[in-house]
Amino acid sequence: MAEARLAHEADLDGFRKAARRFLHAGLPPAEVLFAAGDEASDLFAGATAAAAEEDAPPLMVPPRFASMAEAVVCHCDGERFALLYRLLWRLQQGERHLLELASDPEVARASAMAKAVRREEHKMHAFVRFREVAAEDGPAWLAWFEPLHHVVDLAAPFFVRRFASMRWSILTPRRSAHWDGTLRFGPGARRSDAPAADALEEHWRTYYASIFNPARLKPAAMRREMPKRYWANMPETALVRPLMREAARRTGAMVASGPAPESRRGRVALAPHADHAPAPLPAGAQPLPASLAELREAAGRCRACPLWRDTTQTVSGEGPEDAALMIVGEQPGDQEDIEGRPFVGPAGRLLDRALAEAGIERGETYLTNAVKHFKFTPRGKRRIHQKPDAGEIEHCRWWLDQERRLVRPRLVLALGASAGRALLRRPVTIARERGRFQALEDGSRLLLTTHPSYILRLPDPPRQHEAYAAMLADLRLAAGHLRETGEAAGAGS
């Protein structure tokens, strides 16, 4: 029997080279053995397929097998390499359509293993929590994670893309990943090697408390979205039980207060405080972010919705902390996602032109978005903008509310329906509501207008010119309001 000793539990490259040699030598599955890492060797194994041996000629395999193998080698099943070799052997023996036979027991088993690994990879992306540690050569970030399968190698490139500017390590019991400009892998670690908490822990808990939705934590949803085996790594999970108890108390108080009035559409409406008030903060929670810089740092770690997974970075607002005018768009676009600044793409350039014509200095205005991550659909090499849904707007509204709390603008200009919805907490129609000032709960005023990207998407120049003129009129109305209220609006003040 021939044995291949692989470097580690998810050694795809080592498996591929060994399988080529075995197949080139005509060795059937019953005569080969794969051992990974510190797994014990077969007492009766013969020649070992050493990594230093010359590689055998490449094999032609279906793309589907290559994708399946990438995931299956990461499964915790000790028979994973033998299963893959049996499938390879059958493919090389002429069963060309083998992988299309979902009823085949070995194909079904490999498919289920690949699905489980991809699910675990997704969980690792979602539930890893980095914590800052002090080091002689600058700050570093450590995370502890206990994956069910050997997915560290599979998941690590995501964290490289997401946290390219950070120096970090992800420690797991069997294998660890390290990034300092170069991705390296090393042996496993102990839980005590990772910090238990850091300075941002309470900010994250405060944010989680404000967006907490007890409906998502029913038993079935809990098992699906936040399995309990990950709770020990996540600071927010300590809040779940007290927040659930508080939610039950608030619900009981609402029921005891009697029936709510009917809405204009004839449906029962909840009391205003139930719709708008954030969830109560747990006892001992730290204060809210005290500055925009602190808020931006906390927002960079937001994981409230899935949009952060595929983007380059969080795009927070920018501008003076005492700006009289705050402009709120929908979400960052492709260029904003890359640069990390709002309104730097084509829509931003059109907005700059309109601001200048209206007599408003961009440098004296605070610019931000209702949603802080770029939502898109990949199409070839391009990323095509997708409109954020109501849930994503709601998840991100806390960050917008904190920007308004810190900046305290006298006037908020909402560009488009998504921004209007985030600020008014209801659907809006720009054509019906533009051109008039509306009061917000903090005493500031709101003015709705079209988003510059809407103008850029119009199919012909006459319609673009008409829409631009309407947006410019709204900006001039905003500038006039600021002048009348004694606030500086730029050169036209």
C-alpha positions as CSV (number, residue, x, y, z in Angstrom):
1,M,0.0,0.0,0.0
2,A,1.3,3.5,-0.9
3,E,0.9,6.3,1.6
4,A,0.8,10.1,1.0
5,R,1.5,12.2,4.1
6,L,0.0,15.6,3.7
7,A,1.3,18.8,5.4
8,H,-1.9,19.7,7.2
9,E,-5.5,18.8,7.5
10,A,-6.6,20.9,4.5
11,D,-3.6,20.4,2.3
12,L,-5.3,20.6,-1.1
13,D,-2.0,21.0,-3.0
14,G,-0.4,18.0,-1.3
15,F,-3.5,15.9,-2.1
16,R,-3.5,17.0,-5.7
17,K,0.2,16.1,-6.2
18,A,-0.1,12.7,-4.5
19,A,-3.3,11.8,-6.4
20,R,-1.6,12.6,-9.7
21,R,1.3,10.3,-8.8
22,F,-1.0,7.5,-7.6
23,L,-3.1,7.7,-10.7
24,H,-0.1,7.9,-13.0
25,A,1.2,4.7,-11.4
26,G,-2.2,3.1,-11.9
27,L,-2.8,2.5,-8.1
28,P,-6.5,1.8,-7.4
29,P,-8.2,3.4,-4.3
30,A,-7.8,0.2,-2.3
31,E,-4.0,0.4,-2.5
32,V,-3.5,4.0,-1.4
33,L,-3.6,5.8,2.0
34,F,-3.7,9.5,2.9
35,A,-2.6,10.9,6.2
36,A,-2.8,14.5,7.2
37,G,-0.8,16.4,9.8
38,D,-0.2,14.3,12.9
39,E,-2.6,11.5,11.9
40,A,-1.0,8.1,12.5
41,S,0.4,6.2,9.5
42,D,-0.8,2.8,8.5
43,L,1.4,0.2,10.0
44,F,1.4,-1.8,6.8
45,A,1.9,1.2,4.4
46,G,4.7,1.0,1.9
47,A,6.3,3.7,-0.1
48,T,5.4,7.2,1.0
49,A,4.6,9.9,-1.5
50,A,7.0,12.5,-0.3
51,A,6.4,16.2,-1.2
52,A,10.0,16.4,-2.6
53,E,9.2,13.8,-5.4
54,E,8.8,15.1,-8.9
55,D,5.2,16.0,-9.7
56,A,3.3,13.7,-12.1
57,P,1.7,15.0,-15.3
58,P,-1.5,17.0,-14.7
59,L,-4.9,15.4,-15.0
60,M,-8.0,16.7,-16.8
61,V,-10.9,16.9,-14.4
62,P,-14.3,18.7,-14.6
63,P,-14.3,22.2,-13.0
64,R,-17.0,21.0,-10.7
65,F,-14.7,18.4,-9.2
66,A,-12.0,21.1,-8.6
67,S,-14.5,23.3,-6.8
68,M,-15.8,20.4,-4.7
69,A,-12.3,19.2,-3.8
70,E,-11.4,22.6,-2.5
71,A,-14.2,22.4,0.1
72,V,-14.1,18.6,0.8
73,V,-10.5,18.6,1.9
74,C,-11.5,21.0,4.6
75,H,-14.1,18.7,6.1
76,C,-13.4,17.0,9.5
77,D,-14.3,13.6,8.1
78,G,-11.2,11.4,8.2
79,E,-12.2,9.7,5.0
80,R,-12.4,12.9,2.9
81,F,-9.1,12.3,1.0
82,A,-9.9,8.7,0.2
83,L,-13.4,9.7,-1.0
84,L,-12.0,12.3,-3.3
85,Y,-9.5,9.8,-4.7
86,R,-12.2,7.3,-5.4
87,L,-14.1,9.9,-7.3
88,L,-11.0,10.9,-9.2
89,W,-10.3,7.2,-10.0
90,R,-13.8,6.7,-11.4
91,L,-13.6,9.9,-13.5
92,Q,-10.3,8.7,-15.0
93,Q,-11.9,5.2,-15.7
94,G,-14.4,6.8,-18.1
95,E,-17.3,7.8,-15.8
96,R,-17.4,11.3,-17.4
97,H,-20.8,12.3,-16.1
98,L,-20.3,10.9,-12.6
99,L,-20.7,14.3,-10.8
100,E,-24.0,14.8,-12.5
101,L,-25.5,11.7,-10.8
102,A,-26.8,13.2,-7.6
103,S,-28.2,9.8,-6.6
104,D,-24.7,8.2,-6.6
105,P,-23.8,7.6,-2.9
106,E,-20.2,8.9,-3.1
107,V,-21.2,12.0,-5.1
108,A,-24.0,12.7,-2.7
109,R,-21.6,12.3,0.3
110,A,-19.0,14.6,-1.2
111,S,-21.6,17.2,-2.1
112,A,-22.9,17.2,1.4
113,M,-19.4,17.6,2.8
114,A,-18.7,20.5,0.5
115,K,-21.9,22.2,1.5
116,A,-21.1,21.8,5.2
117,V,-17.7,23.3,4.7
118,R,-19.0,26.3,2.7
119,R,-21.5,26.9,5.5
120,E,-18.7,26.8,8.1
121,E,-16.6,29.2,6.0
122,H,-19.6,31.6,6.0
123,K,-19.9,31.2,9.8
124,M,-16.2,32.0,10.2
125,H,-16.6,35.2,8.1
126,A,-19.5,36.2,10.3
127,F,-18.5,35.3,13.8
128,V,-14.7,36.0,14.0
129,R,-14.2,39.0,16.4
130,F,-10.8,40.7,16.4
131,R,-9.5,42.3,19.6
132,E,-6.7,44.8,19.8
133,V,-3.4,43.9,21.7
134,A,-0.4,46.1,22.3
135,A,2.9,45.1,20.8
136,E,6.4,46.6,20.7
137,D,6.1,47.3,17.0
138,G,2.6,48.7,17.0
139,P,-1.0,47.5,17.5
140,A,-2.0,44.0,16.4
141,W,-5.4,42.3,16.3
142,L,-6.1,38.7,17.5
143,A,-9.1,36.6,17.2
144,W,-10.0,33.2,18.6
145,F,-12.3,30.8,16.7
146,E,-13.2,27.2,17.0
147,P,-14.3,25.9,13.6
148,L,-16.1,22.6,13.2
149,H,-14.2,21.9,10.0
150,H,-10.6,22.8,8.8
151,V,-11.7,26.1,7.1
152,V,-8.9,28.4,8.2
153,D,-7.0,28.3,4.9
154,L,-10.3,28.6,3.0
155,A,-11.6,31.6,4.9
156,A,-8.3,33.5,5.5
157,P,-8.2,35.3,2.0
158,F,-11.5,37.0,2.9
159,F,-9.9,38.6,6.0
160,V,-6.9,39.6,3.9
161,R,-9.2,41.5,1.6
162,R,-11.3,42.9,4.4
163,F,-8.6,43.9,6.8
164,A,-5.6,44.5,4.5
165,S,-4.3,47.5,6.5
166,M,-4.3,45.7,9.8
167,R,-1.8,43.3,11.3
168,W,-3.9,40.3,12.6
169,S,-3.9,36.7,13.6
170,I,-6.8,34.2,13.7
171,L,-6.0,31.5,16.3
172,T,-7.8,28.1,16.2
173,P,-7.1,24.9,18.1
174,R,-5.4,23.2,15.1
175,R,-4.2,25.8,12.7
176,S,-3.7,29.6,12.8
177,A,-3.5,32.3,10.1
178,H,-1.3,35.4,10.4
179,W,-1.3,38.6,8.2
180,D,1.3,41.4,8.2
181,G,1.3,42.1,4.5
182,T,2.0,38.4,3.8
183,L,-0.4,35.6,4.6
184,R,1.2,32.9,6.7
185,F,-0.2,29.8,8.4
186,G,1.1,28.2,11.6
187,P,0.3,25.6,14.2
188,G,-2.8,25.8,16.4
189,A,-3.0,27.8,19.7
190,R,-4.9,27.8,23.0
191,R,-7.8,30.0,23.8
192,S,-5.7,31.8,26.5
193,D,-3.4,33.0,23.8
194,A,-6.1,35.4,22.6
195,P,-7.4,38.4,24.6
196,A,-10.8,38.2,26.3
197,A,-11.8,41.8,25.6
198,D,-10.5,45.2,24.3
199,A,-11.4,48.9,24.6
200,L,-14.1,48.8,21.8
201,E,-16.0,45.9,23.3
202,E,-18.6,48.1,25.1
203,H,-19.1,50.2,22.0
204,W,-20.0,47.1,20.0
205,R,-22.4,46.0,22.8
206,T,-24.0,49.4,22.9
207,Y,-24.6,49.2,19.1
208,Y,-25.9,45.6,19.3
209,A,-28.3,46.6,22.0
210,S,-29.7,49.5,19.9
211,I,-30.4,47.2,16.9
212,F,-31.5,44.1,18.9
213,N,-34.5,42.4,17.4
214,P,-35.8,39.5,19.7
215,A,-37.8,38.1,16.8
216,R,-34.6,37.0,15.1
217,L,-33.6,35.0,18.2
218,K,-36.4,32.5,18.3
219,P,-35.0,28.9,18.6
220,A,-35.1,28.1,14.9
221,A,-33.6,31.4,13.8
222,M,-31.0,31.2,16.6
223,R,-29.7,27.8,15.3
224,R,-29.6,29.1,11.8
225,E,-28.0,32.6,12.3
226,M,-26.1,32.4,15.6
227,P,-25.3,28.9,16.8
228,K,-24.5,28.8,20.5
229,R,-21.1,27.2,19.9
230,Y,-19.9,30.6,18.6
231,W,-21.3,32.6,21.6
232,A,-18.1,32.5,23.6
233,N,-16.2,34.4,20.9
234,M,-18.8,37.2,20.5
235,P,-19.1,40.1,23.0
236,E,-22.7,40.9,22.1
237,T,-24.1,37.5,23.1
238,A,-23.8,38.3,26.8
239,L,-26.6,40.8,26.2
240,V,-29.0,38.4,24.5
241,R,-30.8,37.1,27.7
242,P,-31.2,40.5,29.5
243,L,-32.4,42.1,26.2
244,M,-34.9,39.3,25.7
245,R,-36.2,39.7,29.2
246,E,-36.5,43.5,28.7
247,A,-38.2,42.9,25.3
248,A,-40.8,40.7,27.0
249,R,-41.3,43.4,29.7
250,R,-41.8,46.1,27.1
251,T,-44.2,44.0,25.1
252,G,-46.3,43.2,28.2
253,A,-46.4,46.9,29.1
254,M,-47.7,47.8,25.6
255,V,-50.4,45.2,25.8
256,A,-51.4,46.4,29.2
257,S,-51.7,50.0,28.0
258,G,-54.7,49.1,25.9
259,P,-55.5,49.0,22.1
260,A,-53.4,51.3,19.8
261,P,-55.1,53.7,17.5
262,E,-55.8,52.7,13.9
263,S,-53.6,54.0,11.2
264,R,-54.8,56.0,8.2
265,R,-54.9,52.8,6.2
266,G,-57.1,51.0,8.8
267,R,-54.3,48.8,10.2
268,V,-53.4,48.7,13.9
269,A,-50.4,50.9,14.5
270,L,-48.0,50.5,17.4
271,A,-47.4,53.4,19.8
272,P,-44.8,55.8,18.5
273,H,-42.2,54.9,21.1
274,A,-42.4,51.2,20.1
275,D,-41.5,52.1,16.5
276,H,-38.8,54.7,17.1
277,A,-37.1,54.2,20.5
278,P,-33.9,52.1,20.4
279,A,-33.7,49.0,22.6
280,P,-32.8,49.9,26.2
281,L,-29.1,49.7,27.0
282,P,-28.0,47.0,29.5
283,A,-26.9,48.0,32.9
284,G,-23.3,49.1,33.0
285,A,-23.1,49.9,29.2
286,Q,-20.6,52.5,28.3
287,P,-21.5,55.9,26.9
288,L,-22.2,56.4,23.2
289,P,-19.3,57.4,20.9
290,A,-18.1,60.9,22.0
291,S,-16.7,62.0,18.6
292,L,-17.0,61.4,14.9
293,A,-13.5,59.8,14.9
294,E,-14.6,57.3,17.6
295,L,-17.9,56.7,15.7
296,R,-16.0,56.0,12.4
297,E,-13.7,53.5,14.2
298,A,-16.7,51.6,15.7
299,A,-18.6,51.7,12.4
300,G,-15.6,50.0,10.7
301,R,-16.4,46.9,12.8
302,C,-20.2,46.8,12.1
303,R,-21.5,43.3,11.3
304,A,-25.3,44.0,11.7
305,C,-26.1,43.0,8.1
306,P,-24.3,41.0,5.4
307,L,-23.3,43.9,3.2
308,W,-19.9,44.3,4.9
309,R,-18.8,40.8,3.7
310,D,-18.0,41.7,0.1
311,T,-17.1,45.4,0.3
312,T,-13.6,47.0,0.7
313,Q,-14.5,49.0,3.8
314,T,-17.1,51.0,5.7
315,V,-17.6,54.4,4.2
316,S,-18.5,56.8,7.0
317,G,-19.4,60.5,6.7
318,E,-16.9,63.4,6.4
319,G,-17.1,67.1,7.2
320,P,-17.0,69.5,10.1
321,E,-18.3,68.4,13.4
322,D,-20.4,71.6,13.7
323,A,-21.7,71.7,10.1
324,A,-25.0,73.5,9.7
325,L,-25.9,71.4,6.7
326,M,-25.8,67.6,6.5
327,I,-26.3,65.9,3.2
328,V,-27.4,62.3,3.3
329,G,-27.2,60.0,0.2
330,E,-28.3,56.4,-0.3
331,Q,-25.1,54.4,0.0
332,P,-21.4,54.5,-1.2
333,G,-20.8,53.5,-4.8
334,D,-17.9,51.6,-6.4
335,Q,-15.4,54.5,-6.2
336,E,-16.5,55.5,-2.7
337,D,-16.0,51.9,-1.5
338,I,-12.4,51.8,-2.9
339,E,-11.4,55.3,-1.6
340,G,-13.4,55.1,1.7
341,R,-14.9,58.6,1.3
342,P,-18.5,59.6,0.4
343,F,-19.4,61.3,-2.9
344,V,-16.2,60.9,-4.8
345,G,-17.6,59.1,-7.8
346,P,-19.6,60.5,-10.8
347,A,-22.7,61.3,-8.6
348,G,-20.4,63.1,-6.2
349,R,-18.9,65.2,-9.0
350,L,-22.4,66.2,-10.2
351,L,-23.3,67.1,-6.6
352,D,-20.2,69.2,-6.3
353,R,-21.2,71.2,-9.4
354,A,-24.7,71.8,-8.0
355,L,-23.4,72.8,-4.6
356,A,-21.1,75.4,-6.1
357,E,-23.9,76.8,-8.3
358,A,-26.1,77.0,-5.2
359,G,-23.5,78.9,-3.2
360,I,-22.8,76.0,-0.7
361,E,-19.2,75.1,0.2
362,R,-18.7,71.3,0.2
363,G,-15.9,71.8,2.8
364,E,-18.4,73.3,5.3
365,T,-21.0,70.5,4.7
366,Y,-21.1,67.1,6.4
367,L,-21.7,64.4,3.8
368,T,-22.8,60.9,4.6
369,N,-25.0,58.0,3.5
370,A,-28.0,56.2,4.9
371,V,-26.2,52.9,4.4
372,K,-22.4,52.7,5.0
373,H,-21.5,49.7,2.8
374,F,-21.6,49.4,-1.0
375,K,-24.4,46.9,-2.1
376,F,-23.7,45.6,-5.5
377,T,-24.1,42.7,-8.0
378,P,-20.9,41.5,-9.7
379,R,-21.1,41.5,-13.5
380,G,-17.8,40.5,-15.1
381,K,-15.2,42.8,-13.8
382,R,-17.7,45.5,-12.8
383,R,-19.8,45.9,-9.6
384,I,-23.3,47.0,-10.4
385,H,-25.1,49.2,-7.8
386,Q,-28.1,47.6,-6.0
387,K,-30.6,49.5,-4.1
388,P,-30.5,48.7,-0.3
389,D,-33.7,47.2,1.1
390,A,-35.7,48.5,4.1
391,G,-34.0,46.1,6.5
392,E,-30.5,47.2,5.5
393,I,-31.5,50.8,5.8
394,E,-32.9,50.1,9.3
395,H,-29.8,48.2,10.4
396,C,-27.6,51.2,9.4
397,R,-29.9,53.9,10.8
398,W,-28.2,53.9,14.2
399,W,-25.0,55.1,12.7
400,L,-26.8,57.9,10.9
401,D,-28.6,58.9,14.1
402,Q,-25.2,59.0,15.9
403,E,-23.8,61.3,13.2
404,R,-26.7,63.6,13.6
405,R,-26.4,63.6,17.4
406,L,-22.7,64.5,17.1
407,V,-22.9,67.1,14.3
408,R,-26.3,68.6,15.3
409,P,-27.0,70.1,11.8
410,R,-29.7,72.7,11.5
411,L,-30.7,71.3,8.1
412,V,-30.5,67.8,6.7
413,L,-30.8,67.4,2.9
414,A,-31.9,63.9,1.9
415,L,-30.8,62.8,-1.6
416,G,-33.3,60.2,-2.8
417,A,-36.0,57.9,-1.3
418,S,-33.6,55.7,0.7
419,A,-32.1,58.6,2.6
420,G,-35.6,60.0,3.1
421,R,-36.8,56.7,4.5
422,A,-33.8,56.5,6.9
423,L,-34.5,59.9,8.3
424,L,-38.3,59.9,8.4
425,R,-38.6,56.2,9.2
426,R,-41.3,55.7,6.5
427,P,-41.4,55.3,2.8
428,V,-41.2,58.6,0.9
429,T,-42.0,59.8,-2.6
430,I,-39.5,62.5,-3.7
431,A,-41.8,64.0,-6.4
432,R,-44.6,64.5,-3.9
433,E,-42.6,65.7,-0.9
434,R,-39.7,67.7,-2.3
435,G,-39.5,71.5,-2.0
436,R,-40.9,71.8,1.6
437,F,-39.2,71.6,5.0
438,Q,-40.2,68.9,7.5
439,A,-39.4,68.8,11.2
440,L,-37.2,66.0,12.6
441,E,-37.5,64.8,16.2
442,D,-34.2,66.5,17.2
443,G,-35.5,69.9,16.2
444,S,-33.6,70.1,12.9
445,R,-35.3,70.5,9.5
446,L,-35.4,68.1,6.6
447,L,-35.5,68.8,2.9
448,L,-35.9,66.1,0.3
449,T,-34.5,66.2,-3.3
450,T,-33.4,63.7,-6.0
451,H,-30.1,61.9,-5.8
452,P,-27.5,62.9,-8.4
453,S,-27.2,59.3,-9.6
454,Y,-30.8,59.4,-10.6
455,I,-30.0,62.3,-12.9
456,L,-27.0,60.4,-14.4
457,R,-29.2,57.4,-15.2
458,L,-31.8,59.3,-17.2
459,P,-31.7,58.3,-20.9
460,D,-31.6,61.6,-22.7
461,P,-30.0,65.1,-22.1
462,P,-33.3,67.1,-22.0
463,R,-34.6,65.0,-19.1
464,Q,-31.2,65.2,-17.4
465,H,-31.2,69.0,-17.7
466,E,-34.7,69.2,-16.3
467,A,-33.9,67.0,-13.3
468,Y,-30.6,68.8,-12.6
469,A,-32.5,72.2,-12.6
470,A,-35.0,70.8,-10.1
471,M,-32.2,69.5,-7.8
472,L,-30.4,72.8,-8.1
473,A,-33.6,74.7,-7.1
474,D,-33.8,72.5,-3.9
475,L,-30.2,73.2,-3.1
476,R,-30.7,77.0,-3.4
477,L,-33.8,76.6,-1.2
478,A,-31.5,74.9,1.4
479,A,-28.9,77.7,1.1
480,G,-31.6,80.3,1.6
481,H,-33.0,78.6,4.7
482,L,-29.5,78.5,6.3
483,R,-28.9,82.1,5.6
484,E,-32.3,83.0,7.1
485,T,-31.5,81.0,10.2
486,G,-28.1,82.7,10.6
487,E,-26.1,79.6,9.8
488,A,-23.1,79.8,7.4
489,A,-23.9,78.0,4.1
490,G,-20.7,78.9,2.3
491,A,-19.8,81.6,-0.2
492,G,-23.4,82.6,-0.6
493,S,-23.9,83.3,3.1
